[in-house]
Amino acid sequence: MTPIMPDKTKTKAREELLEMAKVWEKTPGKIQHAIETYERVIGIDPESKEAEKARDALLEIAKRFDKEGKKYSAYYLYQKMGYGKEGLSKRPV
């Protein structure tokens, strides 16, 4: 049986994961850890404010990858976030 965590505890856990992802994002060679952690934050509670921040961070990473010529990596993130193969121009409003 899985223990039920109080909402405050869940919020704190999402906040801590978000902070961890931000640190990894700035650490050379750790971008994949950051991406996976942002995805984990979203997976815990897709409707939370932390999930929204994680989606924003993933979008910025995708844009950076695109700008750096890392098209496959950018494409992967755009797909994961529902932008489709056309990238930002096809995001439903």
PyMOL commands that set and color helices and strands:
alter all, ss='L'
color gray80, all
select helices_A, chain A and resi 7-26+31-44+49-67+71-80+87-90
alter helices_A, ss='H'
color red, helices_A
deselect
rebuild
show_as cartoon
